[in-house]
């Protein structure tokens, strides 16, 4: 049973490239978030900017690592 856990499936490369292409506009939103925090102030950051930046970071985590993010279960 432990052998099944050690053999994890990865996402195919063509799917990862497609995710990267679809998620590429979120790089601009992440840049806008960083610019807003550094130069304008954190009070002007909108909720949509935070949501899209988080989704973009999750997408690029999938693209670079090839696996889905998992939340560890508590025992």
Secondary structure, 3 states (H helix, E strand, C coil): CHHHHHCCCCCCHHHHHHHHHHHCHHHHHHHHHHHHHHHHCHHHCCHHHHHHHHHHHHHHHHHHHCCCCCCCCCC
